[in-house]
């Protein structure tokens, strides 16, 4: 190139056209054209030359479509590898190679029966070298074939032969002895009527006439494309629209036939406006055809070309927005729709599409949030399952340790037994020992029960109880008898068991609120079973009592009143002053027909309230609940009808702390009788 001060020559593979001068001190040093760029260009030119030779061989063998594909790929590769910033020497070699490839491509396409595509290839060759004789000849051939094909299809001619005459006259001025051009020119003249014959006056005098033929041709293709699209033939419509654009020069400023389109004022200015509007319509219709396929990216490209001609065009903005929605690029779609609504505030389709985008975005946001929540829940469930497995293992180990220590204590107690008792007593002890040994053997043979199994067994036992078998209130409200001495449980294991019971308690409370009552009751009783090894631990009494109260609430809701009574009494054995347990007991007794027992339990609540400290949390609510329940009892509790089973109107929600909303079992504090909030 001219900017190169000194150069070196790089050898090019054979057949690439000679040597390429690559700037060293100039372009390469300045960073305009690097050594890597030069290497890429050399490789592309060599590859393009090889592909040209390959395509020529395919053409000679009669493989016209394969040859066309080879020539087209080679031209695209050379164009991509040699940018406009390359040195002029490189650009010259690339232009010569591309010219030859496009000329060969036009010839192959003509032989393959594709005159419209051949016309486009010839136009590209003529853009590289405007008056190239082969380019003019190939284009004239394409014009003639276009009219011939239309006649064969029963369509009207569009005047392409006149354009072929223009090209051939120009060619014969450049090469007067060009035999093929003379032959084609003569054949056209022979096919014309006398009124059509005669020189067009040459291309310089025929620019307006050429433009008029281009507009007429393009309009015809547009109409044919619209008819095809109406029939659902998107492919045929797109081909027709592309032909119409090619007749108007494609996307460039010149017509597809190499002549300058009319510009300026007067008649030529009007023709320029007509051409502009026709191009706009063809791009808009192409976008509509792509949307019907759908090919979203091509629709965006066609709509964008229309908007380059008319940036505020409503159809262009709307169709590009539709394509962006299809590509899930909703931000761009919203931008186009907002622009459209500024131009046409009352455009109803745009308003509907914009609203649908916003609704979909909201729905997707909700779905993403739900998915994230579900994922978090799955992870939590997995962690909870692992934790439960570990806790169950620890509980089993704790039970085994407890049994081992009890056996050791029994052995020590037997060793410390005084002299042999009397014969009668000895016989009774022998019988007792035999029974105990049998029971122990049966217990050893049975598989160890899980916490859930133990809870189920306890539940079944409670359901089988009759009201008369439950400890009277006067007994259970006394201070509980000191528990039998049990082996102390390791502090870490005890803490783990309490934590596991709290987790199960929370899960059960959630099930209760969701009205899944049988599952909730089962979970509460499972938590009670988990705490069984800690029954002698004073720090566990309040937590265990609350679990019994919650289980009683579930049983009352399920109308399993004997079951509820057993749980309420178990809670009172642990915390005799629990007003909530007394209220649950009263509800159970009332439902079972023991109105007197219910009245005694409610009066015990009022007594606790009167003797307790003023202002204690939940005291007022406990008092109100007891008074309301007393009012619902029959006036004469001794002779009242006991045949009707009451459902228990007392609030049966699981016990929670009024101030924090957390389950009371979580606090470890002794139950103060706070009613559920």
matplotlib code that plots the C-alpha trace (Angstrom):
import matplotlib.pyplot as plt

x = [0.0, 1.0, 1.5, 4.3, 7.8, 9.6, 8.2, 9.2, 7.5, 5.9, 5.9, 2.3, 1.3, 1.2, -1.8, -2.6, -1.7, 2.0, 3.6, 1.9, 3.7, 3.1, 4.1, 6.6, 7.8, 4.5, 1.2, 2.4, 4.4, 1.5, -0.8, -3.1, -2.2, -0.4, 1.7, -1.2, -3.6, -1.1, -0.8, -4.6, -5.0, -2.3, -4.1, -7.5, -6.3, -4.6, -7.7, -9.9, -7.8, -7.9, -11.7, -12.1, -10.2, -12.3, -15.6, -14.4, -13.8, -17.3, -18.8, -17.0, -18.4, -21.9, -22.3, -23.7, -25.3, -22.2, -20.0, -22.2, -21.9, -18.1, -17.7, -20.0, -18.2, -14.8, -16.0, -17.4, -14.1, -11.9, -14.2, -14.1, -10.3, -9.3, -10.8, -10.9, -7.9, -5.6, -2.8, -3.9, -1.8, -3.6, -7.0, -6.2, -5.5, -8.6, -10.8, -9.5, -10.2, -13.6, -14.5, -13.6, -15.5, -18.7, -18.5, -18.1, -20.9, -23.3, -22.4, -23.0, -26.3, -27.5, -26.6, -28.5, -31.6, -31.5, -31.5, -32.5, -29.6, -27.3, -28.5, -27.4, -24.0, -23.5, -24.4, -21.8, -19.2, -20.1, -19.9, -16.3, -15.6, -18.5, -17.9, -16.5, -17.5, -18.2, -20.3, -22.4, -22.8, -23.8, -26.3, -27.8, -28.2, -29.9, -32.4, -33.3, -33.8, -36.0, -38.5, -38.3, -39.1, -42.1, -43.5, -43.1, -45.1, -47.9, -46.9, -46.4, -43.0, -41.5, -39.3, -36.1, -35.0, -34.8, -32.3, -30.4, -30.2, -28.7, -26.0, -25.2, -24.9, -22.5, -20.5, -20.3, -19.0, -16.1, -15.5, -17.0, -15.9, -17.5, -19.1, -21.3, -22.7, -23.5, -25.3, -27.4, -28.2, -29.4, -31.6, -33.3, -33.9, -35.5, -37.9, -39.1, -41.9, -41.1, -42.4, -40.1, -37.0, -34.6, -31.7, -32.5, -29.9, -27.3, -27.2, -26.3, -29.5, -31.7, -31.3, -34.9, -36.3, -34.3, -35.6, -39.2, -38.7, -37.2, -40.1, -42.6, -40.7, -40.3, -44.0, -44.9, -42.7, -44.2, -47.7, -46.7, -45.0, -48.2, -50.3, -47.9, -47.9, -51.7, -51.7, -49.2, -46.3, -43.7, -40.7, -42.2, -43.1, -39.6, -38.1, -40.5, -39.7, -35.9, -36.4, -38.3, -35.5, -32.9, -34.7, -34.4, -30.8, -31.1, -30.1, -27.6, -28.0, -27.8, -30.3, -29.6, -28.8, -25.9, -27.5, -27.9, -31.3, -33.1, -32.5, -33.3, -36.4, -39.2, -40.0, -36.8, -37.4, -40.9, -39.4, -36.9, -39.8, -41.6, -38.5, -38.0, -41.6, -41.4, -38.2, -39.9, -42.9, -40.7, -38.7, -41.8, -43.4, -40.2, -40.4, -44.0, -43.1, -40.2, -42.5, -44.9, -42.2, -41.0, -37.3, -36.9, -33.4, -34.2, -37.4, -35.4, -33.0, -35.8, -37.6, -34.4, -33.8, -37.3, -36.6, -33.4, -35.6, -38.3, -37.2, -40.7, -42.5, -45.2, -45.3, -41.5, -41.4, -44.2, -42.8, -39.3, -40.8, -42.6, -39.4, -37.6, -40.2, -39.6, -35.9, -36.7, -35.1, -38.0, -36.1, -35.6, -39.2, -40.4, -38.1, -39.6, -43.2, -42.6, -41.2, -44.3, -46.7, -45.0, -45.7, -49.2, -50.5, -53.7, -52.1, -54.1, -52.0, -48.9, -50.6, -51.7, -48.3, -46.6, -49.1, -48.5, -44.8, -45.2, -47.6, -45.2, -42.2, -44.2, -45.2, -41.6, -40.4, -43.0, -41.9, -38.3, -39.1, -41.2, -38.4, -35.9, -38.1, -38.7, -35.0, -34.3, -37.0, -35.5, -32.1, -33.6, -35.6, -32.4, -30.5, -33.4, -33.4, -29.7, -30.1, -33.0, -31.0, -28.1, -30.4, -32.1, -28.8, -27.9, -31.2, -30.6, -27.1, -28.6, -31.2, -28.6, -26.4, -29.4, -30.3, -26.7, -26.6, -30.0, -28.7, -25.6, -27.7, -29.9, -26.9, -25.5, -28.9, -29.1, -25.7, -26.7, -29.8, -29.8, -30.5, -32.8, -36.5, -39.1, -40.4, -43.6, -41.8, -39.0, -41.6, -43.2, -39.9, -39.0, -42.2, -41.6, -38.1, -39.3, -41.9, -39.3, -36.9, -39.5, -40.4, -36.8, -36.2, -39.3, -38.0, -34.6, -36.0, -38.2, -36.6, -35.9, -38.7, -38.2, -39.5, -42.4, -43.3, -43.2, -45.5, -47.9, -48.1, -48.7, -51.4, -53.2, -53.0, -54.5, -57.4, -58.3, -58.6, -62.0, -62.7, -62.9, -59.3, -57.8, -56.3, -58.8, -58.0, -57.6, -54.7, -53.0, -53.0, -50.9, -47.1, -45.9, -44.2, -40.4, -39.4, -37.5, -33.8, -32.6, -29.1, -28.1, -28.0, -24.9, -25.4, -24.6, -27.0, -29.7, -29.2, -29.5, -32.7, -34.3, -33.3, -34.8, -38.0, -38.3, -37.9, -40.6, -42.8, -42.5, -43.2, -46.3, -47.6, -47.3, -49.3, -51.9, -52.3, -52.6, -55.5, -53.5, -54.6, -53.7, -50.2, -49.9, -50.9, -48.5, -45.7, -46.4, -46.4, -43.2, -41.6, -42.9, -41.2, -37.9, -37.9, -38.7, -35.1, -35.1, -38.4, -36.5, -34.7, -36.2, -35.1, -37.2, -40.5, -41.9, -41.0, -42.6, -45.7, -46.2, -45.9, -48.7, -50.9, -50.4, -51.2, -54.4, -55.3, -55.0, -57.0, -59.8, -60.0, -60.1, -62.9, -60.7, -61.6, -60.3, -57.0, -57.0, -57.8, -54.8, -52.5, -53.9, -53.5, -49.9, -49.2, -50.6, -48.5, -45.5, -46.7, -49.7, -50.3, -50.7, -53.9, -53.7, -53.6, -56.5, -58.6, -57.8, -58.8, -62.1, -62.9, -62.2, -64.3, -67.2, -67.1, -67.1, -70.1, -68.3, -69.6, -68.7, -65.1, -65.0, -66.3, -63.7, -60.9, -62.2, -62.5, -58.9, -57.9, -59.8, -58.1, -54.6, -55.5, -56.6, -53.5, -51.0, -49.2, -51.2, -50.3, -48.7, -48.7, -51.9, -53.6, -56.5, -57.1, -57.0, -59.6, -61.8, -61.5, -62.4, -65.4, -66.7, -66.4, -68.2, -71.1, -71.5, -71.7, -75.2, -76.5, -77.1, -74.0, -75.2, -78.4, -77.5, -78.0, -74.7, -75.9, -74.8, -71.2, -69.8, -67.0, -65.2, -65.4, -62.2, -59.4, -57.3, -54.3, -50.9, -49.4, -47.3, -45.8, -48.0, -45.2, -43.0, -45.2, -42.7, -43.7, -43.4, -41.4, -38.6, -38.1, -37.7, -39.6, -42.3, -45.8, -47.5, -50.8, -50.6, -53.4, -52.7, -52.7]
y = [0.0, 3.6, 4.0, 1.4, 2.9, -0.3, -3.8, -7.4, -10.0, -13.1, -16.1, -17.3, -20.9, -21.8, -20.6, -17.7, -15.0, -14.3, -12.3, -10.1, -7.0, -6.7, -3.4, -3.8, -0.4, 1.2, -0.6, -3.5, -1.2, 1.2, -1.6, -1.0, -4.3, -6.9, -9.8, -12.1, -10.3, -10.8, -14.6, -14.9, -13.1, -15.3, -18.4, -17.2, -16.3, -19.6, -21.5, -19.3, -20.1, -23.8, -23.7, -21.8, -24.6, -27.2, -25.5, -25.3, -29.0, -29.6, -27.4, -29.3, -32.5, -31.1, -30.7, -27.1, -26.8, -28.2, -25.8, -22.8, -23.7, -24.0, -20.6, -18.9, -20.3, -19.3, -15.7, -15.4, -16.7, -14.2, -11.3, -12.1, -12.6, -9.4, -6.4, -2.9, -1.8, -4.3, -2.8, -1.9, -4.7, -7.3, -5.7, -5.8, -9.5, -10.2, -8.2, -10.0, -13.4, -12.4, -11.1, -14.4, -16.3, -14.2, -14.6, -18.3, -18.4, -16.6, -19.0, -22.1, -20.7, -20.0, -23.6, -24.8, -22.9, -20.2, -16.9, -14.7, -15.9, -15.6, -12.0, -11.3, -12.9, -10.9, -7.7, -8.4, -8.9, -5.6, -3.8, -4.9, -4.0, -2.0, -2.6, -6.1, -7.7, -11.1, -9.5, -7.6, -10.8, -13.0, -10.4, -10.1, -13.9, -13.7, -11.1, -13.1, -16.3, -14.4, -13.4, -16.8, -18.5, -16.1, -16.9, -20.6, -20.1, -18.2, -14.9, -11.6, -10.4, -7.6, -6.0, -7.7, -8.2, -4.4, -4.4, -7.2, -5.1, -2.2, -4.4, -6.0, -2.6, -1.5, -4.7, -4.4, -0.8, -2.2, -5.3, -4.9, -8.4, -10.3, -13.1, -14.5, -11.0, -10.4, -13.8, -13.1, -9.5, -10.8, -13.5, -10.8, -8.6, -11.5, -12.2, -8.6, -7.1, -4.2, -1.7, -3.0, -3.1, -0.3, 0.8, 2.0, 4.7, 3.2, 3.0, 6.6, 7.8, 5.1, 5.5, 6.7, 4.0, 1.3, 2.6, 2.5, -1.1, -1.9, -0.4, -2.3, -5.5, -5.0, -4.3, -7.4, -9.5, -7.8, -8.7, -12.3, -12.5, -11.2, -13.8, -16.6, -15.4, -15.3, -18.9, -19.8, -20.2, -18.2, -19.6, -18.5, -15.1, -14.5, -15.5, -13.0, -10.2, -10.9, -10.7, -7.4, -5.9, -7.1, -5.3, -2.1, -2.6, -4.7, -2.6, -0.4, 3.0, 1.5, -0.7, -4.4, -3.8, -1.4, 1.9, 4.9, 5.3, 8.6, 11.4, 15.0, 17.0, 16.7, 13.4, 11.8, 12.9, 11.3, 8.1, 8.1, 8.4, 5.5, 3.3, 4.2, 3.3, 0.1, -1.0, -0.2, -2.3, -5.2, -5.2, -5.0, -7.9, -10.0, -9.4, -10.6, -13.7, -14.5, -14.2, -16.7, -19.4, -18.3, -17.3, -14.7, -13.4, -13.0, -11.1, -8.8, -8.2, -7.4, -5.1, -3.3, -2.6, -1.2, 1.1, 2.3, 3.7, 5.0, 4.9, 5.7, 3.1, 1.5, -1.8, -2.1, -1.4, -3.8, -6.6, -6.3, -6.3, -9.5, -11.1, -9.9, -11.6, -14.8, -14.4, -13.9, -10.4, -8.7, -5.6, -4.7, -5.6, -3.3, -0.5, -0.8, -0.9, 2.2, 4.0, 2.9, 4.0, 7.4, 7.7, 6.1, 6.3, 4.5, 1.5, -1.3, -4.3, -2.7, -2.1, -5.7, -7.1, -4.8, -6.0, -9.6, -9.2, -7.6, -10.4, -13.1, -11.4, -11.3, -15.0, -16.0, -14.0, -15.9, -19.2, -18.4, -17.6, -20.7, -22.8, -21.3, -21.9, -25.5, -26.0, -24.6, -26.8, -29.9, -29.0, -28.5, -31.8, -33.6, -32.0, -32.8, -36.4, -36.7, -35.1, -37.4, -40.5, -39.3, -38.6, -42.0, -43.6, -41.7, -42.5, -46.2, -45.9, -44.1, -46.8, -49.6, -47.7, -47.3, -51.0, -51.9, -49.7, -51.0, -54.6, -53.6, -52.0, -55.1, -57.3, -55.1, -55.1, -58.8, -59.1, -56.9, -58.9, -60.3, -63.9, -66.2, -65.4, -67.8, -70.6, -68.9, -65.7, -67.6, -69.4, -66.1, -64.6, -67.6, -67.3, -63.5, -64.2, -66.8, -64.4, -61.6, -63.9, -64.8, -61.2, -60.3, -63.0, -61.9, -58.3, -59.4, -61.4, -58.5, -56.0, -52.5, -50.1, -46.7, -43.5, -43.4, -47.1, -46.4, -43.4, -45.4, -48.1, -45.5, -43.9, -47.2, -47.9, -44.4, -44.9, -48.2, -46.5, -45.9, -42.7, -44.5, -45.7, -42.2, -40.8, -38.5, -34.8, -34.7, -37.2, -35.7, -32.2, -33.3, -33.0, -35.9, -38.8, -38.7, -40.7, -43.9, -43.6, -43.8, -43.8, -40.3, -39.6, -38.0, -34.2, -34.0, -36.8, -35.1, -31.8, -33.6, -35.4, -32.1, -30.4, -33.3, -33.2, -29.4, -29.9, -32.6, -30.4, -27.6, -29.9, -31.2, -27.7, -26.8, -29.9, -29.0, -25.5, -27.1, -29.2, -32.5, -33.6, -37.4, -36.6, -33.8, -36.1, -38.8, -36.3, -34.9, -38.4, -39.2, -36.2, -37.5, -40.9, -39.2, -37.5, -40.8, -41.4, -38.0, -38.4, -38.1, -34.9, -31.8, -29.6, -31.7, -31.7, -28.4, -29.5, -32.9, -31.4, -29.0, -31.9, -33.8, -30.6, -30.2, -33.9, -33.4, -30.5, -32.7, -35.6, -33.2, -31.9, -35.5, -36.3, -38.9, -37.6, -40.5, -40.2, -36.4, -37.0, -39.3, -36.7, -33.9, -36.0, -36.9, -33.2, -32.5, -35.3, -33.3, -29.7, -29.9, -26.1, -26.0, -24.1, -25.2, -28.8, -28.3, -26.7, -29.6, -32.0, -30.2, -30.3, -34.0, -34.8, -32.7, -34.5, -37.9, -36.8, -36.2, -32.7, -32.8, -33.7, -30.9, -28.4, -29.4, -28.9, -25.5, -24.4, -25.5, -23.1, -20.3, -21.2, -21.1, -17.7, -16.3, -17.6, -16.8, -13.5, -10.6, -9.6, -12.9, -13.6, -15.4, -15.3, -13.2, -15.3, -18.5, -17.0, -16.0, -19.4, -21.2, -18.9, -19.3, -23.1, -23.2, -21.2, -23.9, -26.7, -27.9, -26.1, -29.4, -31.4, -34.3, -35.0, -33.6, -35.7, -37.4, -39.0, -36.2, -36.1, -32.6, -31.7, -29.4, -25.8, -25.0, -23.6, -26.6, -24.9, -26.2, -24.3, -21.3, -18.4, -15.3, -12.8, -14.5, -16.8, -19.7, -23.0, -23.0, -26.2, -24.2, -22.0, -24.9, -22.7, -24.3, -24.0, -20.9, -21.7, -19.3, -19.9, -20.2, -16.8]
z = [0.0, -0.3, 3.4, 3.4, 3.7, 3.5, 2.8, 2.7, 0.5, 1.9, -0.3, -0.9, -1.6, -5.2, -7.1, -4.8, -7.3, -6.7, -3.8, -1.2, -0.1, 3.6, 5.4, 8.2, 9.2, 8.3, 8.7, 11.0, 13.3, 13.5, 14.5, 11.5, 9.8, 12.0, 11.2, 12.3, 10.0, 7.1, 7.9, 8.0, 4.7, 3.1, 4.3, 3.1, -0.4, -0.8, 0.5, -1.8, -4.8, -4.1, -3.6, -6.9, -8.7, -6.9, -7.9, -11.5, -11.5, -10.1, -12.8, -15.5, -14.1, -14.3, -10.6, -10.9, -7.4, -5.7, -7.7, -6.7, -3.0, -3.3, -5.1, -2.6, 0.5, -1.0, -1.7, 1.9, 3.4, 1.4, 2.3, 6.0, 6.1, 4.2, 5.8, 4.3, 6.4, 4.6, 2.4, -1.1, -2.6, -0.4, -1.2, -4.9, -4.8, -2.8, -5.1, -8.2, -6.5, -5.3, -8.8, -10.4, -7.7, -8.2, -12.0, -11.7, -9.1, -11.6, -14.3, -12.0, -10.8, -14.4, -15.3, -12.2, -13.3, -10.6, -12.6, -9.7, -7.6, -10.6, -11.1, -7.5, -8.0, -11.2, -9.4, -6.7, -9.4, -11.1, -7.8, -7.6, -11.2, -12.7, -16.4, -16.2, -19.6, -18.1, -15.4, -17.9, -20.0, -17.0, -15.9, -19.3, -19.4, -16.0, -17.2, -20.2, -18.1, -15.6, -18.3, -19.9, -16.6, -16.0, -19.4, -18.7, -15.4, -17.2, -15.7, -17.5, -18.5, -16.5, -19.1, -18.1, -21.7, -22.1, -19.2, -20.9, -24.0, -22.0, -20.6, -24.0, -25.7, -23.0, -23.3, -27.1, -26.8, -24.6, -26.6, -30.1, -31.2, -28.3, -30.1, -27.3, -26.6, -30.3, -30.4, -27.2, -28.4, -31.8, -30.2, -28.0, -31.1, -33.0, -30.1, -29.8, -31.7, -34.2, -31.7, -29.0, -31.2, -31.4, -29.2, -25.8, -26.3, -23.9, -20.2, -19.5, -21.2, -19.6, -15.8, -15.3, -17.5, -15.7, -12.4, -13.7, -14.7, -11.3, -9.5, -11.7, -11.2, -7.5, -7.1, -9.0, -6.7, -3.6, -4.7, -5.4, -2.0, -0.3, -2.1, -1.1, 2.6, 2.6, 1.6, 4.4, 2.0, 4.1, 2.1, -1.3, 0.1, 1.4, -2.0, -3.7, -1.3, -1.7, -5.5, -5.1, -3.0, -5.5, -8.3, -6.2, -5.4, -2.2, 0.8, -1.1, -2.8, -6.3, -8.1, -8.4, -12.0, -11.4, -12.3, -10.1, -8.6, -9.2, -6.7, -6.5, -7.3, -9.8, -11.5, -10.3, -6.7, -6.8, -8.1, -5.3, -2.7, -4.5, -4.3, -0.6, 0.3, -1.7, 0.0, 3.4, 2.5, 1.4, 4.6, 6.7, 4.8, 5.1, 8.9, 8.9, 6.9, 9.3, 12.3, 10.7, 10.5, 13.1, 12.6, 15.2, 14.4, 10.7, 11.7, 13.9, 10.9, 8.5, 10.9, 11.7, 8.0, 7.8, 10.8, 9.2, 6.4, 8.8, 12.5, 13.8, 11.7, 13.9, 12.1, 12.2, 15.9, 16.7, 14.6, 16.0, 19.5, 18.6, 17.5, 20.6, 22.7, 20.8, 21.5, 25.2, 25.0, 26.7, 27.7, 24.0, 23.2, 26.0, 24.6, 21.1, 22.4, 24.5, 21.5, 19.5, 22.2, 22.2, 18.4, 18.6, 22.2, 21.2, 19.5, 21.1, 19.9, 21.3, 24.7, 24.8, 23.9, 26.5, 29.2, 28.3, 28.6, 32.1, 33.2, 32.0, 33.7, 37.0, 36.5, 35.8, 38.9, 41.0, 39.5, 40.2, 43.8, 44.2, 42.6, 44.9, 47.9, 46.8, 46.4, 49.8, 51.3, 49.6, 51.0, 54.5, 54.3, 53.4, 56.2, 58.6, 57.5, 58.1, 61.5, 62.5, 61.5, 63.7, 66.6, 66.3, 66.4, 69.5, 71.1, 70.5, 72.0, 75.0, 75.5, 75.4, 77.9, 80.2, 80.0, 80.7, 83.8, 85.0, 84.7, 86.7, 89.4, 89.6, 90.0, 92.7, 94.5, 94.3, 95.8, 98.7, 99.5, 103.2, 104.3, 102.4, 103.2, 104.4, 102.3, 101.2, 100.4, 98.6, 96.5, 95.6, 94.7, 92.6, 90.7, 90.2, 89.0, 86.6, 85.2, 85.0, 83.2, 80.7, 80.1, 79.8, 77.2, 75.2, 75.3, 74.2, 71.3, 70.1, 67.8, 69.3, 68.7, 67.2, 68.7, 66.2, 67.0, 70.7, 70.2, 68.1, 70.8, 73.5, 71.3, 70.9, 74.7, 75.4, 73.0, 74.7, 78.2, 79.7, 81.6, 84.9, 84.5, 84.4, 87.7, 89.4, 89.4, 93.2, 92.8, 89.7, 91.1, 94.0, 93.7, 91.6, 93.2, 92.8, 89.7, 90.2, 90.1, 86.5, 85.1, 84.2, 80.4, 78.9, 78.7, 75.0, 74.2, 76.4, 74.6, 71.2, 72.3, 73.4, 70.2, 68.2, 70.2, 69.6, 65.8, 65.8, 67.9, 65.4, 62.5, 64.3, 65.1, 61.4, 60.5, 63.1, 61.6, 58.1, 59.5, 59.0, 62.5, 62.4, 61.2, 63.8, 66.6, 65.5, 65.4, 68.9, 70.3, 68.4, 70.2, 73.5, 72.8, 71.9, 75.4, 77.2, 78.3, 80.0, 82.0, 85.3, 84.2, 85.9, 83.0, 80.6, 82.5, 81.0, 77.4, 77.9, 79.5, 76.6, 74.2, 76.1, 76.0, 72.3, 71.7, 73.8, 71.5, 68.4, 70.0, 71.0, 67.4, 66.2, 68.8, 70.5, 73.9, 76.0, 74.2, 74.9, 78.6, 79.0, 77.5, 79.6, 82.8, 81.7, 81.4, 84.9, 86.4, 85.1, 85.8, 88.2, 87.9, 84.1, 83.4, 79.7, 80.7, 83.1, 80.3, 77.9, 80.7, 81.2, 77.5, 77.3, 80.4, 79.2, 75.8, 77.6, 79.7, 83.0, 83.6, 87.3, 86.6, 83.9, 86.5, 89.1, 86.5, 85.5, 89.1, 89.6, 86.8, 88.6, 91.9, 90.2, 88.7, 92.1, 93.9, 91.2, 90.8, 89.2, 85.7, 84.9, 81.1, 79.9, 83.3, 82.1, 79.0, 81.2, 83.5, 80.6, 79.0, 82.2, 82.9, 79.4, 79.6, 83.0, 81.5, 78.8, 81.4, 82.4, 85.5, 87.4, 86.7, 88.8, 86.8, 83.4, 80.3, 79.4, 76.3, 73.9, 73.1, 73.1, 70.6, 73.1, 72.2, 74.0, 71.8, 70.7, 69.0, 70.1, 73.0, 71.9, 73.8, 73.6, 73.2, 70.6, 68.7, 69.2, 70.7, 74.4, 74.3, 72.6, 75.7, 78.2, 80.8, 83.1, 81.6, 83.1, 81.6, 78.7, 76.3, 72.6, 70.8]

ax = plt.figure().add_subplot(projection="3d")
ax.plot(x, y, z, "-o")
ax.set_aspect("equal")
plt.show()
